[in-house]
Amino acid sequence: MWKDYSIGFIKKNRASSVSVLVAAFISALFLSLLCGLFYNFWNYEIESVVLEEGNWQGRISGAFEEDKVSEIENFANVKTAIINEDLSDDQTLVVDICFDNMRAVYQDMPLIAQQLGVPETSVSYHESLLSSYFINDPQDSNPPLLMAFYLFVLLLVSVSLILIIHNSFAVSMNARVHQFGIFSSIGATPGQIRTCLLQEAAMLCVIPVLIGSIVGIALTFGAIQAVNILADGIVGRHEAAFAYHPLVFAVTILTSFLTVLISAWLPARKLSKMTPLEAIKNTGELQLKRRKKSRILALLFGTEGELAGNALKAQKKSLRTATLSLTLSFLGFALMLSFFTLSGISTNHTYFERYQDAWDVMATLEDTRIEDFSHTDEIHALPDTDSVIYQKANAVCSIGADAVSEEVKSLGGLETVAGSDVSMADGIYTIQAPIVIMDDSSFAT
């Protein structure tokens, strides 16, 4: 009976049904676009790290023979173990390691070091890559909250869409208050009324949600291509490749259906709680308790403005809902802009400002020693330029625990000052200390 009633109502009331269809389509489209862009930005960040730094996850160095590499490969969770020829020398062998289960890297690397008989200070982690996969050092007291931020923005957008779609369902359902009052008076339970309304919502929204999700994927692809066109020619940037994972599609569909069902459940719950007498009387929400004149709107727009003002006063709840929805939408947009701005500021602070002065042009030659660079004189001879040529090398400094000054201890110790760049074993601090190597001309400059 309820199924036939729902189908009949949908066929006879095409206008209200179309409004619900459009609302569900737009909701799924925006959620699909949001999830798709997030996934592609995340995938592009990982590609950038791999291209610039390699895809190794853990690195171990020490004075051991090459046959030890086979022992590393036989470790239970190790996927590959490859000798890094660029970093290895006659005295030290450097091995790059990848794992089947990347999330166990912080547990397995110390065990591998113990098996090889080298100290834990010889172990390093590809933190930029691991953090992109949301894998953080268990001992880090301040892990990144990027995933939490993504989920918060997704929740914010979903709540905003719920508030918007809720009105479409409310208009359709409130038009039948009198009918449901009659059904309730002849024995229909509140649960049956809710089920009927949610059944209608599901019937109306299945196809729009699927189409909206697919269109959102297409818009994501178009956005990635547009970014590639606009950013074409930027030095050091690799072209973004469109990527999509079935799990992203599943999350989009699930979030869209939950958004639509919650939007339908809110007015359905309210409607099912009405007594038969209230439903049959159907006083509605458009009754003004007392007449108020909208003087400002009447002055600005005349009779039309006064009518609009009275309508807004009669539907204060809908007005508050629309206002809150728009506020949440702008808040989500502002949060995304703030996130990308703060990311740029963080990069500026941690790299450009910390290690370099301002420059106009910077060229990086990978795996090239400064003594092998043969164009030094040509660069210094360029007119109106101040050139600095340097090589960066990674080094380690060892400091005894008793050599730490009282000033550093008062700040919380080396662990607080240097963070993850310092480790301690057997009373000796090991601190990562990058060295900048320059030729005479650059040093004099």
Secondary structure as UniProt FT lines:
FT   HELIX           2..12
FT   HELIX           14..53
FT   STRAND          58..62
FT   TURN            66..67
FT   HELIX           68..73
FT   TURN            76..77
FT   STRAND          78..83
FT   TURN            85..87
FT   STRAND          93..99
FT   HELIX           102..104
FT   HELIX           105..116
FT   HELIX           120..122
FT   STRAND          123..125
FT   HELIX           127..132
FT   TURN            133..134
FT   TURN            138..139
FT   HELIX           146..174
FT   TURN            175..176
FT   HELIX           177..185
FT   TURN            186..187
FT   HELIX           190..230
FT   TURN            231..233
FT   TURN            235..236
FT   HELIX           246..272
FT   HELIX           276..281
FT   HELIX           295..301
FT   HELIX           303..314
FT   HELIX           316..347
FT   HELIX           348..352
FT   HELIX           353..355
FT   TURN            366..367
FT   HELIX           370..372
FT   HELIX           376..380
FT   TURN            383..384
FT   STRAND          390..393
FT   STRAND          396..400
FT   HELIX           401..403
FT   HELIX           406..410
FT   TURN            411..412
FT   HELIX           414..418
FT   HELIX           419..421
FT   STRAND          422..425
FT   TURN            426..427
FT   STRAND          428..432
FT   STRAND          435..438
FT   HELIX           440..444
//
